[in-house]
């Protein structure tokens, strides 16, 4: 189903992500380079959404824009009920800390910190006095209760990604963003990690936005978006849900 055939953005208060005519561009040597073009997108609380597209289509740029890690060139973006279009970096950082969890392909754990310490970081930044207790609970929920004292280089790739998932959900975010989370894992490990990613998102009732090249994985989400040349070309509801 093409984007034109779907419902227009609703503006519902239930949406935790809302983009209106969102564009992203930069100045290149030969003129303006358009990365994302007039994106209109609403994602309600708790919905799982896959974003599919070829390399260079704008998938990761869209994820970065949703998270506020990239600044809109034009249009409007509302995240967790807050307009981030002109929000300064300090406010954006607090918004991400409190409302957004991000899982990267490359794990991005702090190498000098144990699994427990890595997961506790966002809670400690928020001044949570129960940071270690909550981090331990998050790790246990992902089957890593016995690995809490290990450094990242003492963990397998699958274990490192589970630590990254625990860190992403420990603040109970409204939004969980995952950029090719199984890209550095073998197929069996990746399948296990994905199962736990969906379970983790459901456990905190977060909207899950998943960047992937895998059609089979995409169809596990409730909704599928396709992006080509910086434009959304398909927006298809594939499963009933939030």
ChimeraX attribute file (.defattr): number of C-alpha atoms within 10 A of each C-alpha:
attribute: neighborCount
match mode: 1-to-1
recipient: residues
	/A:1	12
	/A:2	12
	/A:3	17
	/A:4	11
	/A:5	10
	/A:6	12
	/A:7	8
	/A:8	11
	/A:9	14
	/A:10	13
	/A:11	16
	/A:12	11
	/A:13	12
	/A:14	15
	/A:15	21
	/A:16	22
	/A:17	23
	/A:18	26
	/A:19	23
	/A:20	17
	/A:21	15
	/A:22	23
	/A:23	23
	/A:24	22
	/A:25	15
	/A:26	10
	/A:27	9
	/A:28	9
	/A:29	6
	/A:30	6
	/A:31	8
	/A:32	10
	/A:33	12
	/A:34	16
	/A:35	18
	/A:36	25
	/A:37	19
	/A:38	17
	/A:39	21
	/A:40	19
	/A:41	21
	/A:42	20
	/A:43	25
	/A:44	23
	/A:45	19
	/A:46	22
	/A:47	23
	/A:48	26
	/A:49	26
	/A:50	25
	/A:51	27
	/A:52	23
	/A:53	21
	/A:54	13
	/A:55	11
	/A:56	13
	/A:57	19
	/A:58	24
	/A:59	29
	/A:60	18
	/A:61	17
	/A:62	24
	/A:63	20
	/A:64	16
	/A:65	21
	/A:66	24
	/A:67	25
	/A:68	22
	/A:69	15
	/A:70	13
	/A:71	19
	/A:72	20
	/A:73	15
	/A:74	15
	/A:75	16
	/A:76	19
	/A:77	27
	/A:78	19
	/A:79	24
	/A:80	22
	/A:81	13
	/A:82	14
	/A:83	13
	/A:84	22
	/A:85	20
	/A:86	11
	/A:87	14
	/A:88	9
	/A:89	12
	/A:90	8
	/A:91	11
	/A:92	19
	/A:93	15
	/A:94	13
	/A:95	18
	/A:96	20
	/A:97	17
	/A:98	18
	/A:99	19
	/A:100	25
	/A:101	27
	/A:102	23
	/A:103	24
	/A:104	19
	/A:105	16
	/A:106	17
	/A:107	21
	/A:108	13
	/A:109	21
	/A:110	14
	/A:111	12
	/A:112	11
	/A:113	15
	/A:114	20
	/A:115	31
	/A:116	27
	/A:117	22
	/A:118	23
	/A:119	30
	/A:120	24
	/A:121	19
	/A:122	22
	/A:123	20
	/A:124	14
	/A:125	11
	/A:126	13
	/A:127	10
	/A:128	14
	/A:129	10
	/A:130	11
	/A:131	22
	/A:132	18
	/A:133	11
	/A:134	19
	/A:135	27
	/A:136	20
	/A:137	17
	/A:138	26
	/A:139	24
	/A:140	15
	/A:141	16
	/A:142	18
	/A:143	14
	/A:144	20
	/A:145	15
	/A:146	9
	/A:147	18
	/A:148	18
	/A:149	14
	/A:150	14
	/A:151	19
	/A:152	23
	/A:153	12
	/A:154	14
	/A:155	14
	/A:156	12
	/A:157	19
	/A:158	19
	/A:159	20
	/A:160	21
	/A:161	29
	/A:162	27
	/A:163	29
	/A:164	25
	/A:165	28
	/A:166	31
	/A:167	27
	/A:168	26
	/A:169	27
	/A:170	23
	/A:171	24
	/A:172	19
	/A:173	21
	/A:174	24
	/A:175	33
	/A:176	28
	/A:177	24
	/A:178	23
	/A:179	20
	/A:180	17
	/A:181	25
	/A:182	24
	/A:183	14
	/A:184	15
	/A:185	17
	/A:186	11
	/A:187	11
	/A:188	10
	/A:189	16
	/A:190	18
	/A:191	14
	/A:192	13
	/A:193	21
	/A:194	17
	/A:195	11
	/A:196	18
	/A:197	24
	/A:198	17
	/A:199	14
	/A:200	23
	/A:201	26
	/A:202	15
	/A:203	13
	/A:204	17
	/A:205	18
	/A:206	26
	/A:207	25
	/A:208	28
	/A:209	24
	/A:210	27
	/A:211	25
	/A:212	22
	/A:213	17
	/A:214	13
	/A:215	13
	/A:216	9
	/A:217	14
	/A:218	21
	/A:219	15
	/A:220	17
	/A:221	22
	/A:222	18
	/A:223	21
	/A:224	23
	/A:225	22
	/A:226	20
	/A:227	21
	/A:228	17
	/A:229	17
	/A:230	22
	/A:231	20
	/A:232	25
	/A:233	16
	/A:234	19
	/A:235	22
	/A:236	18
	/A:237	16
	/A:238	14
	/A:239	14
	/A:240	9
	/A:241	11
	/A:242	13
